[in-house]
Amino acid sequence: MEISILNTIQHMRTPILDTIMCVITKLGNAGIIWILLTVILLILPKTRRTGVILMLALCVDVVLCNGILKNLVGRIRPFDVNTSIQLLVARPHDYSFPSGHTAASFTAAMALYLAGENKMWKPALVLAVLIAFSRLYLYVHYPTDILGGIITGCIAAYIGYRVEEGVFSRLKWKQ
């Protein structure tokens, strides 16, 4: 069933969408967009607490997603099942479940939400959804990989938020 969903998405492909989806997915490569946002938030005194929450959440995400779940589940990628697909991005060599791009993106969006960043979390959520969809469009993840990434990201964000709240808030970050 998941391959059929991916194949249906392939019918949407156009040269313009191919370019757009490749750019969107690159924003999520190695979580770079979220790491840059974290650095900016950490530098600015007014947003330092949010930066700490985001940093902690992204660290938890890396451990959960890339350190534990991908290796535990060991799911092969859809392009290895349907070899007729022409990939538009470099072939990922790690396992498929959960989607790391999606997990990092939803970690960031949820961490911003939990930190009370009302102006930032909504655009971050839109970008997270676009990055997640790009992974399906590019045929590098199954829909359940995306769902797993969303769940993993939300859990990582919550843990990062609780750690900051329980431990680091005692340092009384100046806002």
ABEGO torsion letter per residue (X at the ends): XAAAAAAAAAAABBAAAAAAAAAAAAAABGGAAAAAAAAAAAABAAAAAAAAAAAAAAAAAAAAAAAAAAAAAGBBBAAAABAABBBABBBBABBAOBBAAAAAAAAAAAAAAAAGBAAAAAAAAAAAAAAAAAAAAAGABBAAAAAAAAAAAAAAAAAAAAAAAAAAAAAGBBX
